[in-house]
Amino acid sequence: MKYYTRFCKICFILSAAFLINVNSLYSQGDPVTEAFSKSLNSETILDYTQAVKDIQEVYLADSYEMNLRLGWLYYKAANYNESMNYYQKAIDLMPYSIEAKLGYNLPASAADLWDKVIENYDKILLQDPQNTFVNYQLGNIYYYRQDYSKANSLFEKVVNLYPFGYDGLLMFAWTNYQLGLYRESKILFNKVLMLSPGDASALEGLGLIK
């Protein structure tokens, strides 16, 4: 699904960003820095088994960064149970971490554990109610579960924050349509066409409105 692909791309960026920060924590020549460097090189050639070993050689159970890194690598290796295990350790070490919760949701969604994904999104929204990314992702989950009322309220928040954003407008239009709010959905579909002339999804929606 489109929203899942976007989710993966964003979490990859978050993972790369945290690694840059990790390198600043340790001096050159430090074994931890060297282990992360080796792990990154192994990941570059898609050798996730070796990338894991590189971290495991210096692993500290109370290291947030190591647990987060292992969560990511096990996810890339499609070992979703181990990935969730390490992401959960990172969450336990830093309960307010949004990046760890988003990371956990990568293997959880890949394993179709959508209730757990929703639980993590709900926890993030308790910390950051205006988090546009999370509101949008959660809205998509409820939409595909056909819980259009919940989806609509989430997409409405997204559109209130970003009134002329393509993704939020399109999904808000579709949830309004599914709820029988045809006048509202027509207005929203037409706004989508302002952003994306000839948009197939918006045109499909308008064609369904009598």
Protein Blocks (a to p, Z undefined) as FASTA:
>chain_A
ZZlmmmmmmmmmmmmmmmmmmmmmpcehiaklmmmmmmmmmmmnopaklmmmmmmmmgcf
klmklmmmmmmmmmmnopaklmmmmmmmmmmmmmmlmklmmmmmmmmmmnopaklmmmmm
mmmmmmmmmlmklmmmmmmmmmmnopaklmmmmmmmmmmmmmmbfklmmmmmmmmmmnop
aklmmmmmmmmmmmmghiaklmmmmmmpZZ
